[in-house]
Amino acid sequence: MSIIPTTCNTHCGGSCPLKVHVENGTITRIETDDEGEPQFRACLKGRAFRQRVYAPDRLLYPMKRVGDRGEGRFQRISWDEALDTVARELFRVRDVYGPASIIFRGGGGDLHVLHQRQAILRALCLFGGCTTTWGYLSYEGACFSALATYGTEKATSHTMDDLLNSRLIIMWGWNPVVTVHRCNTTWYLAQAREKGIPIVSVDPRYTDSAAAFAQRWVPIRPGTDAAMLIAMAYVIITEGLQDQGFLDRYTVGFDKFKDCILGKEDGVPKTPGWAEAITGVPAETIAGLAREYATTKPAALMAGIAAGRTAYGEQYHRAATTLAAMTGNIGIHGGGAAERAFGGDYWGGQSAYLPLTPGRLPVPPNAIEKDNPPPARPGRFYGCSVRLNIGMLADAILKGREGGYPTDYKLMWIVNANFVTQTTDVNKTLEALRKLEFIVVQEQFMTPTAKYADILLPDNTFMERNDFTSGGATPFFGCVNQTIASRGESKSHFEIASLLANKLGVEDFSNKTEAEWLRQIAAGYSQVYGAPDYAEMKRVGVHKLKRTEPYVAFREQIEEPEKYPFPTPSGKIEIYSESLAKLNDPMLPPVPKYIETWESINDPLAAKYPLQLITSHFKRRAHSQFDNIPWLRELEPQALWINVRDAESRGIRDGDMVRVFNDRGQVVISARVSERIMPGVVDLPEGAWYDPDTKGVDRGGCCNVLTRNVTSPAGALSSNTALVQVEKMIA
């Protein structure tokens, strides 16, 4: 028997070290890090990965569709036949319709350095180009806000050990016990609790993180977070609690924000009483938290990204960063930029420590973007005018040129993404997939998306390949060591892309083997960051970066502003954004504002559908990954969270089967009746696999059957903005 170190990275945010016990070529047991401090302890998903590797429903061979799309009937074929078919369709679509008619949809999935979506994208770009996407499903609103406010979306978060320097921690829509965030985040929160640091949770649900760490829970209506933050700003301003010296030196536009808050613009002062009517949070609670945040310094406002996945979620993020500036908590130990609690730190080889993984397989210029400049919008870099918003792919496929899109779309390549389950308005997505002429899906399982493929290509798991990743609440490099041979005929991303390139006649796809690429990447890590060489990295599995103190975002800009200005037009934190002002778009105002969401409790639609739906992350899944793993399904069933009051008025008891519905679709699921969710709100956790019955009613608990396929003005997903009704099923 041998014990092989490797590193998990299945898009839960953990990137946790694992020790894999292998006997006679079979994984028999999985443990986690137990050497050196800090230890990086893996979560339940990584420890259950053995069931994923050996799942009876693993896709192990290439297959072609023999039934109708979505029916799930496939026939095994050879790799040659599969790739010949794919190549033939790529040539046909490119030559008849142009390369822009090919959509590449890559997701997070197993996100590593070499074996990831970029390998296929490189092959397609060398083939002549394709349509790609802009935006993040997870936190586009946060990125837009960060770029408008700070001029960057990178390295905007402290390392989590800095929480121990805080005197107050506000977990705003942040549930790292479930989402993991970064491996060891909860260990630092546990230490903060034991140290006596006050922790407050603001969330529609009493989450596991609130139960484990917080002394107080502040329930808030979905989509109203910006209103509460703005009312907190009102208290801070009217009571003179703002750090005026910080504002004068490091920010621009505070006076214009102040005028808006005091009601000089619209005659409505944004008082706690004003916010109470919107948020459901008592005025005295809002005022009390405002005073506490302003006077307890340093304080960390951990702005989770869930509230940013709403109709105007970017306003929540801009309001949070403004509050951090008003209290002078930016660029100091124990504080935080309040940009977003997840992201902005280390991911896939990019962070304050890993600006760009050296020596990785590059993606060349995309030919179709050559004469298509970026649109004139502030915020994140939007690529070019032929890129599509990641949340609006179904709309683009259905409408094409007639709907104002650059072309008509004919072929789609999907890798590392369960497009059907993870995109808003499932029924619209299915309609779009049926319209396409050809679909390729790289997958490990027969997901709801895989059922719509014409050709299925089996990916192997990270247990079956070599690679690198990075992560941690404090930073580390992780070596991904192959523990067993690839099962069946499954292949890595790099192998599939290399074979495809040969079929397409692309001669310059790669001049190195997998091993040569990985040695080159390891050499870059060693040269730039002092990591050991490749042989040593493979032996130890993890290289923990040594630091003398926690990393603090924007510390240089605050300590030496003349030498290190913020990368904004003004060189300062922009509470008022001149670039946003030039847009003259009331939905993207130059200062943070509360804008009421569609399908709010005041929407006339609420008479028919009175409950606000949120779609939280789930402990036993990483988005839609692991939904089919028995050990994890035993942990907690997929169910609709509903408050006791709402349940009683509908005759619903805990465990009853209920129908959740609106005009977009319906789901039949069991009810979880609880006081841990506020009245008027229901929660159907995201990631459950769409599973329709013969009448088209989903029985899998897929929340996106109910969500609306419209993004926020900044292009953010709005999966937490929807109205529904719930009825007890009658036997």
Helices and strands as residue ranges (DSSP letters): E 2-7, E 17-23, E 26-32, H 44-47, H 49-53, E 63-65, E 74-76, H 79-97, G 99-101, E 102-106, H 117-127, E 133-134, H 140-149, G 160-165, E 168-172, H 176-179, H 185-195, E 199-202, H 208-213, E 216-218, H 225-238, H 244-250, E 251-252, H 254-261, H 272-279, H 283-295, E 299-303, G 306-308, H 313-326, G 367-369, E 388-389, G 390-392, H 393-399, G 400-403, E 411-415, H 419-422, H 426-435, E 438-443, G 450-452, E 455-458, G 462-464, E 467-471, E 476-480, H 493-504, H 514-529, H 534-540, E 542-544, H 555-559, E 573-574, H 578-583, G 604-607, E 611-614, H 630-635, E 640-643, H 644-648, E 657-662, E 665-674, E 681-683, G 703-705, E 723-728
